[in-house]
Amino acid sequence: MLTMQQVNQIFHKVTADSVRCGALTIFAVAQALFIGVM
């Protein structure tokens, strides 16, 4: 059984990873649009 502390650590790690992935995705899309406009 997981303790609340472990659950919080896992939750923070997953959240940080998803935020990072989301930022990279937005950056990639913006870059592609910028190149398309050029």
C-alpha positions in Angstrom: 0.0 0.0 0.0 1.3 3.4 -0.9 1.6 6.2 1.7 0.2 9.6 1.0 3.8 10.9 0.6 4.6 8.4 -2.1 1.4 9.2 -3.9 2.2 12.9 -3.8 5.7 12.3 -5.1 4.4 10.2 -8.0 1.7 12.7 -8.7 4.2 15.6 -8.8 6.6 13.6 -11.0 3.8 12.7 -13.5 2.5 16.3 -13.5 5.9 17.7 -14.1 6.5 15.2 -17.0 3.2 16.0 -18.6 3.7 19.7 -18.3 7.2 19.3 -19.9 5.7 17.2 -22.7 2.9 19.7 -23.3 5.4 22.6 -23.4 7.5 20.7 -26.0 4.5 19.9 -28.1 3.3 23.6 -28.1 6.9 24.7 -29.0 7.1 22.2 -31.8 3.7 23.3 -33.2 4.7 27.0 -33.0 8.0 26.3 -34.7 6.3 24.4 -37.5 3.7 27.2 -38.0 6.5 29.8 -38.0 8.5 27.8 -40.6 5.3 27.4 -42.6 4.7 31.2 -42.6 8.3 32.0 -43.7 
